[in-house]
Amino acid sequence: MAANRGYFGIGVEGVSKPYNVGNVFRTAHAFEASFVFTVSANYSQTEGAKVDTSDALSQMPFYQFDQVGDMLLPKGCQVVGIEITEDAIDLPSFRHPTNAVYVLGAERHGLSPEMLERCAHVVKIPMRFSINLGMAGAIIMYDRLMTRGRFAPRPVRVGGPTEPAPDHVHGAPAFRASGAAHLEKWRKPAPMAEVAEARAKD
């Protein structure tokens, strides 16, 4: 799989059908998600395992949160809700955060108001009607891979690529203070008085 900077997790809220959850988790494993989770969900791992033939929960962290307020996420991780709302962003126009968690709601009720309030972004898949939970999760993860991974560009003609995937370019080292003055500070030897003082403290 093409390199994808950052990380992502994916989970479900309020889902009662373990087969749907197991399907999402299996697909998350295939797309190399960093972790999966449930929120306010009645999920039986035994039942979900009948669909999750990859045994995803033995390969990645799994978190169960009783309610939205219990969700503990890494610092800087943005919550992206998948829901059809008036102000939701169409998936083809959405730029995925480097570090994100994606939340899918129950098929009948969708995401709760509390979860929508927690979301930094709400995204919808442009289609005529709602689709299966597992399929929606797969589309979201595939879109993230396509837009954040490194692949050879699509050719103008029909068929496979004619150019190789671009090489990763490493940026210059970052310093807390930039400029020659910062580097010079560390190159200069400390005055003898400071050295003597430091030795006396030891």
N, C-alpha and C positions, 0 to 999 in steps of 0.2 A: 504494500500500500504506500502511496506517495506520502512524503513527510508532511505533517500538519502541525504547525507551531501552536503552542498553547494546549489547553485540555478542555474536555467537556464531559458533562454527565447528563443523564436523561432519566426522567421519572414520570410517575403518573399520580394523579390526585383523585380520590374518591371512586376508584374503579373496583368493582366487585367481581368481575369475571377473571379468574386467575389465568385462563388461557390467553387472554389479550395481553395481560401483563407479561407472562412468560414469553410471548412473541416479541414484545418490545425489548425485553432483556436479551433475548437471543440475537436480535438484530444489532443491539448496542454492542454486544460482544464482537460481532462480525466487523463493525465499524470502529473497533478499538476505543470505545468509550472508557473514560477513566473510572467511572462509578455509576451506579444506578440507585434509584430510591423510590419509595412510595410515600404518599401523604394521605392520611385519613382513608386508607384503602384496606379492604378485607382481602388480603392476599395470602393464599396458601402455597408455600413453596413446593409442596408435594404435588399439588395439582398443576402448578405452573411448569414443573419439570417435565410434564408430559408433552409440552410444546417446546420448551427450552432444551432441545436435544444436545446443545453445545455445553450444557452445564455451566452457564455464564456466571452464576453466583459463586462458584468455586474459583473463578478466575479474576474477579474484580470485586471491589468493596460494594456492599449492599447496605443501604440505610433505610430504616423505617421510622417515619415521623408521625406522631399521633395527630398533629394538626399543623397548620401553616406556621404558627408562631414558634413551633419547635424546630423548624428548619435551620440547621447550622451549615453554613457554606464557607469555603475559603475566602479570605479577604480579596476583594477585587473581582470576584466571580459575579457575573450578571445573570439574572433570571430572565429567561425568554419564554413567555407563554405562547402556546399554540392554540389559538381560539379565533372564531369568526366574530369580530366586533366591528363597529362602524369605523373606528380609527386604527384597526389592525393594519400592519404593513404587509403588502403582498410579498410572498417569499422570494420571487425572482428579483425584487428590488431591495432586499434586505442584506446588509453587510453583517455577517456573524461576528460577535465579539471574540477576542482571542481566547478568553476564559469564560465559559458559559455553562449554565444548566438549562435544559429544555424540559418544560412541564406540559404534559398532555392531560386533558380532563376526561371525565366519564363521558361515554358516547351520548347519553341522554341529556345530561345536565351541563357538561362542559366544565370549565374552571370556575371555582367559587369566586365571589367578589373579593374575599380576603387574599386569595392567590393572585388575582389580577392586580390588586393593590401592591403586592410584593414584586411584581414584574417590572423590570427596566424596559422591556420591549414586549409587544404582543404582535405575533405574526400569524398570518393566515395563508393557507394553500389555496390559490385561486382555482376553484372548481365549481361545478353546478350544485353539488350536494356533499354532505359529510361522508367520509369514508371510514373504514375500519381503523381502530386505534393503532394496531400494529403497522398498517400500511402508512398512516400519517407519520408515525415515528420514523419509518424507513426513509420516507421522502425528505424529512427534515435533516436526517443524518447524511443522506446522500448529497443534499445541496450543500451542507457544510463542507463535506469532503471535496466537492467539485470546486468550490469557491476559495477554500483555504489551502488545499493541497497543491502540489506542484506537478503539473502534467504537461506533456507536449501540447502545443496549441492545435486546435481543430483546423484542418485544411479548408481551403475555399472549395475544392472539389469534393465529391463524394468519396468516402473511404477513410483510411487511417491517416495519422499525422505524417508529415514529410519533414518535420523538424524535431530534434530531440527536446526533452524537457529542459528548461533552463536550470543551470547550476545555482545552488544556493550561494548568495553573496554575504559574507560575514561583514558586519559593520565594524567601525573603528572602536577601540576600547573606550569605555566611558569613565570619566573621572568626576569626582564630586565637585572639584574646582578645575576649570579648564584653563589652558594657557601655559606659556613657558614659565611663569612665576610659580605655578603649582609644582611643576617638575623640579625647578631649581631649588625649591624649599627642601625637597627630600634628598637632593644630591649634595647639598652643603653639609660638611661635618659639623656636629654640635660644638659650641665653644667649650674650652676645657673647664671653665667654671661650672657649666651646666652638667658636664660629665661627672665632676667631683661631687656635686650636690646630689646627683642621682645615686652614686655609689654610697654616699653617706646614709641615704634613706634606706638602702638595702641592708 
